Amino acid sequence: MDKYGLIGYPLGHSFSKRFFTEKFLREGINAVYDNYEIADARMLLDVVKQNPELRGLNCTIPHKRAIMPMLDSISDEAREIGAVNVIRIRRKDDGGCTLEGFNSDYIGFKESIKPLLKPTHRNALILGTGGASQAVRVALTHMGINWTYVSRSSHPGILCYEDITPALLKQYQIIVNCSPVGMFPHIDEAPSLPYEALTENHLLFDLVYNPEETLFLKHGAEQGATTKNGLEMLHLQALASWEIWNEKV
């Protein structure tokens, strides 16, 4: 039986395990998905060695960067992002294997936002500078959209929230929230923006999906903006993992 799984630390409730377990049952796939809680990224090699049936892994915090030196190859997108969250395991006849790294955050975000884009959507604000924002940055770049980071504190080339004025929002008609602000249980919080300056020409995308409509998205919808949460992105990431693992040589 083929095996797949998730590495990270700590691993509590896992969306991936539930998603793939349900997928395997629904589609009659003879496979299992397990969580492998490893405190040190170097333990990846032990997991692969001790589980010869493993064909692929997802990787979550804090190992998305630390596993990269242990991989035999890394996709161009993952290298540009600087993080890997999908590992494809190619088994060899001699008992060895090769480990190939990819980034499904990039795929999930790009495929989720692409249907909403209009020709006027040329500039984007990326709220937050954490790991997920790097995948958003690369995806926007590859779609020909200019981007600027927004952080709580000012840095060269990065705006802070105090810099976001109504006049600035006329230039930036895409706003992507890559921060945890507004995530359950802090549902009464939202990024500090002049929401009254938003229009029907704006597009607000929130990587948060719990709650389904964050205060950030609610404020945008009230001004007529197009809004979308991160739930479809999450599902697209999982489906991208499956396609990567099962891609024929």
C-alpha positions, 0 to 999 in steps of 0.5 A, a space after each residue: 500500500 502506498 503511503 503519503 504524509 505530512 511532516 512538521 512540528 508540532 502537528 495537531 489537527 491536520 487538514 491534509 490528513 483528513 482531506 487525503 483520507 476522505 479522498 482515498 475512501 471516496 475514490 477507492 484509492 489503496 493508500 494511507 496518509 499519516 502525520 510524521 511529527 519531527 522536531 528536527 528537519 534532518 529527521 526527514 531522511 529517517 522518515 523516508 528510510 523507515 517507510 519504504 512505501 512513502 511516495 510523497 510528503 507535505 511539509 509544514 512549519 517550521 521545516 519548509 526552508 530547512 529541508 531544502 538542502 536535503 533534496 535532490 532537486 527543487 522546482 524553479 518556483 520553490 527555489 524562487 520562493 525559498 520554501 518547499 511544502 511538497 516532496 515527491 519521492 522517486 524510489 529506485 530499483 537499488 533501494 535508494 530514492 530521490 527527493 524532489 521539492 515543490 511549492 503548492 502554496 504558489 499553485 493554490 494561490 495562483 489558480 484561485 485568484 486568476 479567475 478574478 483578475 481584470 486588466 485593471 488589476 496591475 498593482 497589489 499590496 501584500 499584507 504580511 511578510 511571512 512564509 506564505 507571502 513569499 509564494 504570493 509574491 512569486 505568483 503575482 510576479 509571474 502573472 505580471 502584477 506589481 506588488 508591494 509588501 505591507 508590514 507592521 513596522 517600516 523597512 526599506 522597500 516595505 510600507 507600513 500600515 500608516 502609509 496606506 492612504 485613500 490616495 494610495 489605494 487608487 493605485 493598488 487595486 489588489 490587496 492580499 492578506 497573508 497575515 493571521 489577522 482576523 483568524 479565529 478566534 480573533 474574528 473581530 480584528 482586521 488589518 488597519 486600512 482605510 476601507 472607505 476608499 475601496 471600490 467595486 474595482 478592488 479585489 481583496 483576497 484573504 489567505 485566512 478561511 476560518 471564519 469564511 468571511 473575515 472582517 477584512 473581507 466583510 469591509 471590502 464587500 460592503 464597499 462593493 469590492 470582489 472578495 475571496 477567502 483562502 479555502 479554495 486555495 487550500 483545496 487546490 494546494 492539496 490537489 496539486 500535491 496529489 498531481 505532483 506525487 503521481 506525475 509520470 516520469 
